Amino acid sequence: MKSIASTKNMTREEWLALRRQGLGGSDAAAILGLNPFASPFSVYMDKVGLAPEKDESEAMWLGNQLEDAIAKRFETETGMKVQKRNSILQHPEHIWMLANVDRWVVGKKAGLEIKTTNMLNRTHFDSGDVPSYFHAQCLHYMAVTGADEWYLAVAVLGRSFHIFRIERNEAEIAALVAAEKRFWEENVMKQVPPPPDGSESDGNLMKALYPKEHGDNLLVPLFGAEEKLERIQTLDAQIKSLEREEESLKQAIQKEIGDADGGKAQGYTVWWRSQSRTSLDSKKLQKEQPDIFDRYARTSSFRKFEIKKEIREREAA
């Protein structure tokens, strides 16, 4: 491995700019379609400089603040010592493979990745489950550094602390390197974006990239997209049909429960209980107290995606 830059006094802006020169550990799982928070399309848009800058989230800020404490906890639990590398590392052969590792384990050919998550994470860490996107990130770091193993320290905030050891697997690393190579050379270098994958990440990216329309009924040619539009309408009809079926099944169970609190079935407990919710009657408030309404009302805007199928004259006849 080779160090190409020191991160000791590097600003966040400088760090983000350097990251765009290659693929980092957090990109690995996204390229493989394993990251619930990113996608191949979002990684591509970031690398070619077309994605809007992301503000540091509360979770990211908290994770950075707790990193030293979790590293010390790892040392206490394992008896191993770790140290910061404070540098951007580069694969000796594949120069587009970069790594900014959390810690290096002293006296071993190994590194440490530090993660924080909350109690809403459904991963069964107690059973030894390692999320696939964590695993892919550690494989990427082993590929760049040549490490024999990588440790993963996960703090489930307010609940538990877990340590995992991931051994080097040449077959998995070779597959990952091949996928990253293909993505970098065929997509990023040739500026051929992969298609959006329907993820929440790509949905948010679309909203950030195109927050407003032109405003004068400008229409772009979509000829050639007819199959996609037809498929969207077919899926929409299927979803509505499935939702209707779901509601029908719920109503059948509700009829069985009647005025009881719920019911029992083999392997299931069903509750149907009352809940209360307080909401504001905005129309009444606007009518009776317009000054108060105007002071506290907040208007949000969004772009509504709508398909209208044109009826041809022959079809209408």
Protein Blocks (a to p, Z undefined) as FASTA:
>chain_A
ZZfbdfklgcfklmmmmmmmpccfklmmmmnopafkbcfklmmmmmnopaccddddfklm
mmmmmmmmmmmmmmmmnopacddfkiacddfklmmbccddfbdcehiacddddddddfkl
mbdfknopacfklmmmmmmmmmmnopabdcdddddehiaccdddddddfklmmmmmmmmm
mmmmmmmmnopacddehiaklmmmmmmmmmbcfhlopacdfehilmmmmmmmmmmmmmmm
mmmmmmmmmmmmmmmnmmafbdcdehiacdddddddddddfklmmmmmmmlmmmmgccdd
dddddddddddfklmZZ
